[in-house]
Amino acid sequence: MSLKEYFFNSRFRKLFMWMWVGIFSALTLFGILIMFVSWGWFGELPALEELENPKTYLASEIYSEDGVLLGKYYLQNRSNASFNEISPNVFNALIATEDIRFYDHPGIDFRGASSIVLYAMIGKKRGASTITQQLAKNLFPRKKFDNVINKATTKLKEWITAVRIEQRYTKEEIITMYLNTVEFGGNAFGIRSASKTFFGKQPSELEQNEAALLVGMLKGITKFNPIRNAEKALSRRNTVLEQMNKYDFISDAAYDTLSKKPIVLNYQEEDHNEGLAPYFREHLRMELLQWCEDNGYNLYKDGLKIYTTINSKMQLMAEQSVHQHLSDMQRKFYNHWKGKEPWGRFTELITAGVHRSDRYRILKLEGKSEDDIMKEFNKPVHMKVFSYTRGEIDTVMTPLDSVKYYKYFLQCGFMSMDPTTGYVKAWVGGINHKYFKYDHVNINSKRQVGSTFKPIVYTLAMDNGWSPCFIAPNQPVQFEGYPDYDPQNADGKYDTPEMTLYRGLQFSVNRIVMFIMKQLGPNAPQSVIELARKMGIKSDLPPYPSIALGTADLSVYEMVGAYSTFANKGVWTEPIYLKQIVDKKGNVVKVTIPKTVEAISEPTAYIMEKMLERVTAHGTAAKIKYQYLIPGAVGGKTGTTQSYSDGWFIGITPSLVSGCWVGCEDRAVHFRSMDLGAGGAMAMPIWGYYMQKITADKTLFKIQPEFELPKQPITVEMNCDEYNKEDVKKLELIEE
């Protein structure tokens, strides 16, 4: 061997030896580093419990009784989907684009990682994170790294976590978990929310090009958002389709076809003001917040499933009925006050409206004086306002004029419930939740009820053995201790000197109900209040004779519940709207059971049903039968308050009780005539439209032909006071 050969071989052997020493040392140090990271020397790894139950914010979901998602409560709009609920197109697009060896590697793709060096040498960037690694990364808080060591140790944590995830989950569970944790933009977190937001679909329904678009967005939720950057989103979608074609998830022909398609969206970014039952959802939210606080849950993070009694079809029909009638009444209201301001001399209403506005509060906080604020309120500005005919209108007006503009609007509260179960089927708290937040159904929203309270007084009489055939004088009534109190009949007429109680309720004659109060004795007001309490009315009731005329302020919720006593054979059942709550693990954590009270006897309830039936057949609500053509066992009562500030109608059937209030925000703003301002004109048509809609769907609701006779015998006379055609004709002419 020559000297040269010896030198070379000797040098090569040393180099070779030191190379292996270096590799061994690096691997040893790397192993030690991994060990130290695993032991938590560089910060704790996610706990095993967190690996099995990743701490993502899950939206709580509200469901109707027929399984329709009504809405969500969330900080992040995220709802988990199972593997079987996601289209294979989504998995194919994700694997083709992000991790083609997903089903082969143990969480870390070493083959992909080794290729980073090669791509770096030719000047290209390439990521090597697997889907599992990206999922692991989602479990670590986002932060900026102040040095290389922190960056390296965090990366090692991700690798270790990825391997641990692979040890504890199947590949199907991992990819599903990943799709449930990623953000897609548009306030959509997770594949279920993304498919609903961008396409109005369930994730199982996503087509190949739709799946490609959503997966493509993961590279940059702003850059590739189809709403903000349509061209870049289209290009990115086609890149994903190209990857799917490259790895044989779609054919060449399919790629050619799909890549030429435009992006077609059904974009519906979820808004608490939109969708079915927004007033109900907000009312429920406030109640649930307190329940969550008392029971250790977070409504916005814990992924609760909230099951309600609302029927989605009936809710939609109720909302449609409110819009159908009030859009017409609003037009009549404008015409009625054309050239005049409906608040008249009550200008303080406008001042109060200014002071309640957000604009006023902001200006006040800025330290502006009252004069400066009013100058701002008189400057024209661009704004959007609500309208029935054209929806949301872009316009220019002064803030002061906008306050006046909204004072014109008629408001509404409508509720429908099953009197037997207490289940609330529909809840319409107003005309537009975005512009009018106040809920006119809930128990804290109260307006004067007028003649809708009279049936409670009649009920007390019937429960004390009176007959609806009892003939009462239609004459002035004086009460001891109230010498100046002399309530008049609404029409001011007394041409019928006497009439049965049937007719007294049928035509809502004030003097007849006051006669009953007189005959029931000096304790009658208190007796009426006690009965009202049994029928679910909790609000303050004035202990005076005038209570019979509905001077009390009560809620739609209370009044509909009270009338359910008649339809439920004398038993008041508490109106409920929350069936149960299920946590994210599937455990039932709350069940609601309605309270019940035997308020009146079954025969009394039946008598009242028949008395209320006459109101809808030939009385103040006769249009229910001859105009709206609602068949079968139907009863109801209209209510109108002083100056037509409030219009009411509550209708009963054996299996459904529904009620409605209509009026303006301020009582001083109202119609000026009975033909427009009475309860039969303002509120009753909503009930009529609603019943027309629900009875048209035979699978949804069917009215029984007759009210069911009570099991106990009726001991009073009921067959009297037959109607004659002249009465009916006279009533129809008056109503027209």
FENCOR-V782188 format. One record per helix or strand of 3 or more residues. SS is the DSSP state (H for helix, E for strand). FROM is the first residue (numbers start at 1). LEN is the number of residues. If there is no record, write none. Layout:
SS_FROM_LEN + SS_FROM_LEN
This chain:
H_3_36 + H_48_5 + E_60_4 + E_69_5 + H_83_3 + H_88_11 + H_110_12 + H_131_8 + H_148_21 + H_171_11 + E_183_3 + H_191_9 + H_203_3 + H_208_10 + H_230_17 + H_252_8 + H_278_18 + E_305_4 + H_312_25 + H_348_9 + H_358_8 + H_370_8 + E_380_8 + E_391_8 + H_399_9 + E_410_8 + E_423_6 + H_450_14 + E_471_3 + E_498_3 + H_501_6 + H_510_10 + H_524_11 + H_545_5 + H_556_12 + E_571_3 + E_578_5 + E_588_4 + E_596_3 + H_602_17 + H_623_4 + E_635_6 + H_642_3 + E_647_7 + E_656_9 + H_674_4 + H_679_4 + H_684_13 + H_725_11
